[in-house]
Amino acid sequence: MNIYYQWNPWSYMHWASEAIAPYLSNQSWDIIWKPDFSEVWESIWEEHIWVLAIENSYMGSIHPNIYGFLKYDYKIIGEYYWPIEHCLCSKETDISQITQAYSQIPALEQCHKYLQGKNIEPIVFSDTALSAKYLSENDIPWTAAICSVQAAKLYGLNILDTNIADQNWNTTRFALITWQENKIVYGKKSNKMSLIFTAKNIPSSLHKCLWVFAQKEINLTKIESLPSYGNAFEYMFWIDIEWNSQESNISEAVKSLEDFAKNIKIIWEY
């Protein structure tokens, strides 16, 4: 079995993949990186899975990843929450001398106030771990990288400061995605169901869509609108609901949803 992730070795997605692997029923696996999301989606088949970042507590949902579920018929078998603990690392030893910091856009934005307070210019780079690797291989004075502590140590850089994100609860939600017929079991259950739908163009349609869950006393843990692939200025909704496989009210609510919504796709129960 292969566990795929997007970005580079020892990025946060890599560390999350390492943490998730021991909870999988198949204990014989290789962790493989791919440079972009499309290559990973196309690599999922039979006994392979993908560890995918779908949401961050600071940045919100990662929409390109959510749209993948509209193009491919895959399922979520579990989720994992990974704390994002950015550090500032460099070949330099004095933090007061740092004038620039390299990293991926989300990491730079998550550390915006920190960098501003220290008068450090953010420089966009393709990846957190790759920015550390780049600095380790090049002599660029007064420059640092923002990445994980593990990546900084891996590439032999000095750690000048830790936990530098503006939110001390900065966390990324990862989904484990696989082929619909895959029998791999993930040992950490969340008791959730995720689904996507488009509300019909009728009065109060969204209210009616949500009411089918409310009247069954089903708790929604997430609801988000995003542009539909179908028509201009048409929106679809991603929702996560708490569920119990023994409760018939879930299936009854989803059945009632058909009266007020279209293009309903259940991403799976996990």
PyMOL commands that set and color helices and strands:
alter all, ss='L'
color gray80, all
select helices_A, chain A and resi 12-23+37-43+63-71+95-97+105-110+112-117+128-137+149-154+205-214+248-257
alter helices_A, ss='H'
color red, helices_A
select strands_A, chain A and resi 2-6+30-34+49-56+60-61+74-83+86-90+100-103+121-124+143-148+158-162+171-179+192-199+220-227+235-242+261-269
alter strands_A, ss='S'
color yellow, strands_A
deselect
rebuild
show_as cartoon
